[in-house]
Amino acid sequence: MFIFPLAKKELNSSTNYVPLTIIGDKYTVGFNDNTKLMIKNNIEKCLKEDCEDVVGNVLAGKTANETTIKKEVKDITDYNEVEDYLVRVLKKEANNKSGLVYGMGHAIYTLSDPRAKILKEMARKLAQSNDKMDDFLLCDFIETKTPELQRQMTGVEKPMCANVDLYSGFVYEALGIPPEIATPLFATARLSGWCAHRLEELTIGKKLMRPAYDCVEEHREYIEIGKR
């Protein structure tokens, strides 16, 4: 893959840097794999739909968190203020009011995300060499404080680890990679896995999959449009 000048300098300075495209690779059948199973078309069409599936804030933890926090919090080094903001996010009063702190939690990696651990160390080194320690420590605080706040608010003891997206955005930014390139890099990392799943479906599956939905809402009387 192509490397931006700053990225090339940083990546070549240490053999400890693991290629970002490897860290972002597939781990199992993911949410966007369902796209390939549903689309009975050529592989180019399937990969196009996969790329469209990975666009969004859920897969851009650091960018979504930090960009919003810097707008809402006057001083990101004031952790009391940052904590108040995280509480509002969890209460669905801030950010997009989903109650989610992006970059935290994962459906597969519940105790720890090994990809996040690798990226965190990369982020630490990049922060030290690029005068971005305040930004790094903000991510570190989010990782540490969010599970604690979640337990306090829900009363449920449930593991919550940082996922790969909490630090990936930081690493991309510190390497001088423009934000608009982040999603293509993420998608590039997963192309081999997407292709493998698609080929498996072509050779083994060969069925048209139709999703079924059960309505769980209580029955409601129909109200004419003019009376709504």
N, C-alpha and C positions, 0 to 999 in steps of 0.2 A: 504494500500500500504506500501511497505518497506520504511524506512527512513534512510538516511545516518546519521552517528554520530553527525555531526555538525548541520544538519537539525533537528534532534530529540531534541538536546539541545535548539536550538533557538525556535522551535515551542512550546516546553513545557514551555518556560520561560514566555509566555504571552498568555492570553486567547483571545487576539485581533487578533491572526493569523487565518485567514480563510483558510481551507484546499485548497491547490493549485488546486486539481482536481475539486473542486466545481467552482472556478473562471474560469477555462478553459472549463467549460461545455457548452453545446449547448445553443443558444439563439433563433434560428429559423432554417429554412431550409438553409443550407450553400452550398458552391460550391461543396464540396465533397459528398453531399447528392445525387447529380445527378448521381454519380457513382453507388449507390445502385439501383436507378431507371432504370439504363441502363443494369445492370448485372442481368440476370435471372438465378441465380445459388444458391448454398447453402449460408447460412449466413456467414460461415467462409470465403468464397471467397470474399463476399462483404466487410467484415471488413478488410481483407487483402488489398484490393484496396483502402479503405478509408485511411488506415495507410500510404500507398504509396503516396496518394494525399497530406498529410499534411507535407511531407518532402520538405524542400526548404527554401530559404532566406526570402521569403515573410512572413513566419510564424516564423521567428526568428529575430525579429526586433533588440533587443538590441545586440545580438551576432553578427549579420551581420553588424550593424552600428559601434559598439565599436571596434570590431576586425579590421575592415577596417580603421576606423579613427585613431586608434593607429599606423597603418602602414603609413598612409598618413600625419598625423599631428604630429609634433615634440613634442608639449606641449599641452596636452588636457586641461590644465588650462588656456591657452591663448585663450580666446573666440573669439578674432578677427581672429585668425588662423582657429579656428573651424568654424566660420561663413563663411570664404572664402571657406572652404572645402564644406560646405552645399550648397553654391551657385553653386559650380562646379558640385555637385551631381544633383541639380535641372536643371542645364543646360545640363545634360547628358554628362558631361565631366569627371566624376569620378565614383567610385564604379563600378557597372556593366553597367553604361550608360543607365539605364532605366528611369532616371529622378525621381525616387522614393526614398524618405527617409523612409526606412523600420521602422515600429513601429509607423508611423504617418498616420492618416486617416483611415476611415472605411466605408464600404458600408451601414451599418445599423446604427451605432452610429456616427452621424454627429456632434452633439454639444458636447457630452462627452461620454466617455466609462466608465461606472461604475466599470468595472473590473479593468481598468487601475488606477482608483482613489484608490481602495483598495490596489492594488499591489504597488503603489507609496509610500503609507505610510509604508507598509512592507519593501520596499526597503530602505526607509529613516532610519528606525530603524536598519536594518541590516548593513547599511553603517556606522552608528555611532558606532556600536559594533564591526565591523570588519575592521575598518580603511580603508574604501572604499568611503569616501565622495567625492573624486575627480571624481570617476566613476559615483557616483549618480548624482552629479552636472552636469556632462557631459550630462546624459540623460535628466535632468531637462532643461538644456539649449536647447537641441534639441527640446524638447516639446514646449518650449516658442518661440524659434526663427524661427522654420520651417514655421509655418503659416504666420508669418510676411514677411519672405522672399518670400514665395509663392505669397502673395498678391502684393508685390512690383514688382515681375517679370512678373506676368500675368495680373495685373490690375483688377483682379476679386476678389470681396469680397465673399469668400466662407469659411464656417467654416471648420476647420481641427483640430481634437483632437488627442491626443495620444491614441493608441489602446493598448490592453492588452499585446501585444508582446514587447512593448518598455521597460517595466519593468520586465516582466516575466523572461527573460534571466538573468537579474541582480540578481533577487531573487534566481534563481536556482544556480547561480555561488556563491553567498554569503553564501548559505546553504551548499556548498561543493558538490553539485550534478554535476557529470561529464557532459560535453556538449552532449555526445552521448546518455545520458538518457533523455535529454530535450524533444525530439520528442515523445518517448514512453509515457512520462508523459502526454504530451498534448493529445495524442491519447487516453490514458486511461480515461482522463476526459470526453471524448466524446463518449465512448462506449455505455453508456445507451441511449443517444440520437440517435446514429446510429442504434442501435437495434430496438428502438421504431419506427423509420421511416421505417426500413426494414419490420417489422411486419405489419405496416400499409399498405405498398405496397402489401404485400402478401395477406392480407385480403380484401383490397378495390380495389387496382389498377388492378392487374392481366392482364396488357397489356405490350406488347413489345414496348418500346419507341425507336423510331429512330429519331435522331436529323436531322433537315433540315438546310441547309446553302444556303444563297444567296450571290453570288459573287458581290461585289460592285466596283470592279476594272473596268477601262475602257478596252474595247476590244483591244487586242494586236495581231499583226500578228505572226504566229508561225515561229520561227527561227530554222533551223536544228541544231542539237547538234554540228556538225563540224564547223558551222559558228558563234557560240556564242563566 
